[in-house]
Amino acid sequence: MTVRVVLVLLAAATAVAVTSVLSFLAIATFMRVWRRARAKGYTGPVTPAVLMTTAFAGPLGWMVLGALLARPDHTGLGTGLAAVLGVVATLGGLALTVHLLPARPVRSGRRQRPRTPFRVLGNVAAATPLLVMAVLLLNGKPATVGTQLLLPMATLSVLCHAAARRADRLDALPEADPRPAVLWIRGFGNERRLFGFRRRDAAETQARPELKKVFSRSADPMPFDEYFAPAIAGGLGRGYGLGNPRDYLPPEGIDRHYATDDSWREEFARLVAGARCVVMAPGDWPELRYELRVIRELGAHRRLFVLTPPAARARQVRRANRLKGFRHESWADLAAGLAGERGYRLGPDPGPGAVVTFEEDGRAVVLARDAGSPADYVAAVLRHLTEVEQSDRS
């Protein structure tokens, strides 16, 4: 009897582990397909709606088909096998479809505000459950359907109003700041890759009233720009970077400066020349060599800082990035991307929580190690900038 119980528990644990691994792989694959579609220019709200609807409807249809075709004594097995086949077939079909889709042309004119009426959609979503419940009650029927709609419609309303707020940033002028700005460089395909965990302050939760921000008291995983935005604004200057021309809405975090596809190189050189400093995370992307070459030619490499992710909860960050479809990028990727590039000598991996800058001859210098918070990174950057600025004046 004891052996049988142990075997049952082992079988259950194995089933849970296999299901977890398969679910992880399925979500990571879906996110890679989604990111590939975004990279091709399919960035509006229709694309995620179509992808997510297909991802849910495909396996569900296979499950129904498996239940219908299975023998009466194998209904559960047939449904489970059909679900697995449905997930594989659906993801494979989505990946092939996105692969065959032609890339949309990159915007070459002035940045336009999205036409989607996000606020109207958000208000309609918020009012729909109330209207449904009112109609049902007036007709003498239970308001169960309206109650069931409350949570999904409230979530949709919050997302729509958050999107409307992000769209407003395209028309809003940046806040006046007499300090030179801080330029952030990265590869557009990886800018939402997570960097570290940080708790949001009261100002952020007030400005961004999404439900998960308001009710979350723990630290949240954030990409590079969101992780450093408050500390950079408080200690260094207004943070900004070139915006991805395929963005449908500007992401949260550091402000984006949207240049046209045929003028971004001139804009980048102008932004570097006027910036107080340039910050980046280690990694590799197609424009890396060009951007660092411009920084070197303008003599701004002494104001270039490479910030490595903190050691705290690093494994969780890597797992979350893999789930989002991002591969882990490290100091070795940066070294490989700059292999043979004259003007920079990176040296060995400085480890987690490091702040690295460059001397006049291009030699890397580690200013700090084991930084545990954005303020620790910014303090090291500010100390070095003060020394550089004093030496330049003298």
C-alpha positions in Angstrom: 0.0 0.0 0.0 2.8 2.4 0.9 4.6 1.6 -2.3 1.5 2.3 -4.3 1.0 5.7 -2.6 4.6 6.6 -3.3 4.2 5.6 -7.0 1.1 7.7 -7.3 2.7 10.7 -5.7 5.8 10.3 -8.0 3.5 10.0 -11.0 1.6 13.1 -10.0 4.8 15.1 -9.4 6.2 14.0 -12.8 3.0 15.0 -14.5 3.1 18.4 -12.8 6.8 18.9 -13.7 6.3 17.9 -17.4 3.2 20.1 -17.6 5.1 23.1 -16.1 8.0 22.6 -18.5 5.7 22.3 -21.5 3.7 25.4 -20.5 6.9 27.3 -20.0 8.2 26.3 -23.5 4.8 27.1 -25.0 4.6 30.6 -23.5 8.2 31.4 -24.4 7.6 30.3 -28.0 4.4 32.4 -28.2 6.3 35.4 -26.9 9.1 34.9 -29.5 6.4 34.8 -32.2 4.8 37.9 -30.8 8.2 39.8 -30.7 8.9 38.7 -34.3 5.6 40.1 -35.4 6.4 43.4 -33.6 9.8 43.5 -35.2 8.1 43.3 -38.6 6.0 46.3 -37.9 2.8 44.6 -36.7 2.5 46.6 -33.5 -1.1 47.8 -33.2 -3.7 46.4 -30.8 -5.1 44.1 -33.5 -1.9 41.9 -33.7 -1.9 40.8 -30.1 -5.7 40.2 -30.1 -5.4 38.0 -33.2 -2.4 36.1 -31.8 -3.9 35.5 -28.4 -7.3 34.5 -29.8 -5.6 32.0 -32.1 -3.4 30.7 -29.3 -6.4 30.0 -27.1 -8.9 28.8 -29.8 -6.5 26.5 -31.6 -5.8 24.1 -28.6 -9.4 24.3 -27.5 -10.6 23.2 -30.9 -8.2 20.3 -30.9 -9.3 19.3 -27.4 -13.0 19.2 -28.5 -12.0 17.2 -31.6 -9.9 14.7 -29.4 -12.9 14.2 -27.0 -15.2 13.5 -29.9 -12.9 11.0 -31.6 -11.6 9.2 -28.5 -13.2 6.0 -27.3 -15.5 6.4 -24.3 -13.0 4.8 -21.9 -10.1 7.0 -23.2 -11.8 10.4 -23.3 -9.4 12.0 -20.8 -6.4 10.6 -22.6 -7.6 11.7 -26.0 -8.4 15.2 -24.8 -5.0 15.6 -23.2 -3.1 14.3 -26.2 -5.2 16.5 -28.5 -4.4 19.6 -26.3 -0.7 18.9 -26.6 -1.0 18.4 -30.4 -3.2 21.5 -30.6 -0.6 23.7 -28.8 2.2 22.4 -31.0 0.2 22.8 -34.2 -1.1 26.3 -33.2 2.3 27.7 -32.3 3.8 26.1 -35.4 1.2 27.7 -37.6 1.6 31.1 -35.9 5.3 31.0 -36.3 5.1 30.0 -40.0 2.5 32.7 -40.6 4.6 35.4 -39.0 7.7 34.2 -40.8 5.9 34.5 -44.2 4.3 37.9 -43.4 6.1 40.7 -45.3 7.7 43.4 -43.1 5.9 46.7 -43.0 7.8 49.7 -44.2 9.5 51.7 -41.4 8.0 55.1 -40.7 9.8 57.8 -42.7 7.7 60.8 -41.8 6.8 62.7 -38.6 5.6 60.6 -35.7 1.8 60.3 -35.7 -0.5 59.8 -32.8 -2.3 56.4 -32.9 -5.9 56.6 -34.1 -7.3 53.9 -31.8 -9.8 55.6 -29.4 -8.4 54.1 -26.2 -10.3 56.2 -23.7 -13.6 55.5 -25.5 -12.9 51.8 -25.5 -11.9 51.9 -21.9 -15.1 53.7 -20.9 -17.2 51.2 -22.9 -15.5 48.3 -21.3 -16.1 49.7 -17.8 -19.8 50.4 -18.6 -20.6 47.1 -20.3 -21.0 44.9 -17.2 -23.2 47.5 -15.5 -25.4 47.8 -18.5 -25.7 44.0 -18.9 -26.6 43.6 -15.2 -29.2 46.4 -15.5 -30.8 44.9 -18.5 -31.0 41.4 -16.9 -32.5 42.7 -13.7 -35.1 44.8 -15.5 -36.1 41.6 -17.3 -36.4 39.7 -14.1 -33.4 37.5 -14.8 -30.3 36.9 -12.5 -27.3 39.2 -13.2 -24.8 36.4 -13.2 -23.5 37.1 -16.7 -22.9 40.8 -15.9 -21.1 39.8 -12.7 -18.8 37.4 -14.6 -17.9 40.3 -16.9 -16.7 42.6 -14.2 -13.1 41.4 -13.8 -12.3 40.9 -17.5 -13.9 44.2 -18.5 -12.3 46.1 -15.7 -8.9 44.7 -16.8 -9.6 45.7 -20.3 -10.6 49.2 -19.2 -7.4 49.7 -17.2 -5.3 48.6 -20.1 -7.1 51.0 -22.5 -6.7 54.0 -20.2 -3.0 53.1 -19.6 -2.6 53.0 -23.4 -4.3 56.4 -23.7 -2.0 57.9 -21.2 1.0 56.5 -23.1 -0.4 58.0 -26.3 -0.7 61.4 -24.6 3.1 61.4 -24.1 3.5 61.8 -27.9 1.9 65.3 -27.7 3.3 66.3 -24.4 6.4 68.5 -24.1 9.2 67.1 -21.9 9.5 68.7 -18.5 11.9 71.6 -18.3 15.3 70.5 -16.9 18.3 72.8 -17.0 20.7 69.8 -16.7 22.0 68.0 -19.8 20.1 64.8 -20.4 21.2 61.2 -20.0 21.2 59.2 -23.2 20.3 55.5 -23.1 21.4 53.2 -25.9 20.2 49.6 -26.6 19.0 47.3 -29.3 15.3 48.0 -30.2 14.6 44.3 -30.2 15.7 43.9 -26.6 14.6 47.1 -24.9 11.9 45.3 -22.9 14.4 42.7 -21.6 14.3 42.7 -17.8 17.2 44.1 -15.9 16.4 43.9 -12.2 13.8 44.1 -9.4 12.8 47.4 -7.8 9.9 48.7 -5.7 7.9 51.5 -7.3 7.7 54.7 -5.3 4.5 56.7 -4.6 5.0 59.1 -7.5 5.1 56.2 -10.0 2.0 54.5 -8.7 0.1 57.7 -8.7 1.1 58.5 -12.3 0.6 54.9 -13.4 -2.6 53.7 -11.7 -2.7 50.2 -13.3 -4.0 47.6 -10.9 -0.8 45.6 -10.6 1.1 48.7 -9.7 -1.4 49.9 -7.1 -1.8 46.7 -5.2 1.7 45.3 -5.5 3.8 46.1 -2.5 6.7 43.8 -3.5 9.5 44.7 -5.9 8.6 44.3 -9.6 10.9 43.0 -12.4 11.7 45.9 -14.7 13.6 46.6 -17.9 16.7 48.8 -17.9 14.9 52.2 -18.5 12.2 51.7 -15.9 14.6 50.3 -13.4 16.8 53.5 -13.6 14.3 56.2 -14.6 13.6 57.7 -11.2 17.2 57.5 -10.0 18.5 59.1 -13.2 15.9 61.8 -13.1 16.7 62.6 -9.5 20.5 62.5 -9.6 21.7 63.0 -13.2 19.2 64.6 -15.5 16.3 63.8 -17.8 16.7 60.3 -19.3 15.9 59.7 -22.9 16.8 57.6 -25.9 16.0 57.1 -29.5 12.6 55.6 -29.9 11.9 52.5 -32.0 10.3 53.7 -35.2 8.0 50.7 -35.1 6.6 51.6 -31.7 2.8 51.9 -31.8 2.9 53.6 -28.3 5.9 54.9 -26.4 6.9 52.4 -23.7 7.1 53.4 -20.0 10.3 54.5 -18.5 12.8 56.9 -20.1 11.4 59.4 -22.6 11.8 58.4 -26.3 13.0 60.8 -29.1 11.5 59.5 -32.4 13.7 60.2 -35.4 12.9 59.1 -39.0 14.6 56.1 -40.4 16.7 58.2 -42.8 17.8 60.7 -40.2 18.4 58.6 -37.0 22.2 58.6 -37.4 22.4 62.4 -37.5 19.9 62.6 -34.6 22.0 60.1 -32.6 25.2 62.1 -33.1 23.4 65.2 -32.0 22.0 63.6 -28.9 25.3 62.1 -27.9 27.0 65.5 -28.3 24.5 67.2 -26.0 24.2 64.5 -23.4 25.7 64.6 -20.0 26.5 60.9 -20.2 25.5 57.7 -22.1 24.3 54.6 -20.3 23.8 51.0 -21.5 23.5 47.4 -20.4 25.9 44.8 -21.8 24.6 43.1 -24.9 24.9 43.0 -28.6 22.7 44.4 -31.4 23.2 45.4 -35.1 23.8 49.1 -34.5 26.2 48.6 -31.5 29.4 49.1 -33.4 28.2 52.2 -35.1 26.8 53.8 -32.0 30.0 53.2 -29.9 32.1 54.4 -32.8 30.2 57.7 -32.9 30.6 58.0 -29.1 34.3 57.4 -29.5 34.7 59.9 -32.3 32.9 62.6 -30.3 35.1 62.0 -27.3 32.1 60.9 -25.2 33.5 57.5 -24.3 34.7 58.9 -20.9 31.1 59.6 -20.2 29.9 56.2 -21.4 28.8 53.8 -18.6 28.0 50.1 -18.9 25.8 48.9 -16.1 25.7 45.2 -15.4 22.5 43.7 -13.8 22.5 43.3 -10.0 23.1 40.0 -8.4 19.9 40.0 -6.3 17.3 37.7 -7.9 19.4 37.3 -11.0 18.0 33.8 -11.6 14.5 35.0 -11.5 15.3 37.8 -14.0 16.9 35.2 -16.4 13.9 32.9 -16.1 11.4 35.7 -16.7 13.4 36.9 -19.7 13.4 33.4 -21.2 9.7 33.2 -20.6 9.3 36.5 -22.5 11.4 35.1 -25.4 14.6 37.0 -24.6 17.9 35.2 -24.4 20.3 36.1 -21.7 22.9 38.7 -22.7 26.1 39.2 -20.8 29.5 40.9 -20.8 30.7 38.2 -23.2 28.0 39.3 -25.8 29.2 42.8 -25.6 32.8 41.7 -26.0 31.8 39.6 -29.0 29.9 42.5 -30.5 33.0 44.7 -30.2 35.5 42.1 -31.3 38.0 43.8 -33.6 36.5 47.3 -33.0 39.3 49.8 -32.5 39.0 52.3 -29.6 37.6 50.1 -26.8 39.4 47.6 -24.5 36.7 46.0 -22.4 38.8 43.7 -20.2 37.3 40.8 -18.1 33.8 40.5 -16.9 33.4 42.9 -14.0 30.6 40.8 -12.4 27.1 41.8 -11.3 26.2 45.2 -10.1 29.1 46.8 -11.8 29.6 50.3 -13.3 32.2 50.4 -16.0 33.5 53.5 -17.9 36.4 54.1 -20.3 39.6 56.1 -20.0 40.9 58.4 -22.7 42.7 55.5 -24.4 39.6 53.4 -24.5 40.6 51.1 -21.6 37.7 49.9 -19.4 37.7 51.0 -15.7 35.4 49.5 -13.1 34.0 52.2 -10.9 31.8 50.1 -8.7 30.9 46.5 -8.0 27.9 44.8 -6.3 25.5 47.7 -6.7 22.2 46.6 -5.2 19.9 49.5 -6.1 19.5 52.1 -8.8 20.8 54.8 -6.4 24.1 52.8 -5.9 24.7 52.8 -9.7 23.8 56.5 -10.1 26.0 57.5 -7.2 29.1 55.8 -8.9 28.2 57.5 -12.2 27.8 60.9 -10.6 31.1 60.7 -8.7 33.0 59.9 -11.9 31.1 62.5 -14.0 32.0 65.2 -11.4 35.7 64.3 -11.7 35.5 64.3 -15.5 33.7 67.6 -15.6 36.2 69.2 -13.2 39.1 68.0 -15.2 37.6 69.3 -18.4 37.1 72.8 -16.9 40.6 72.9 -15.7 
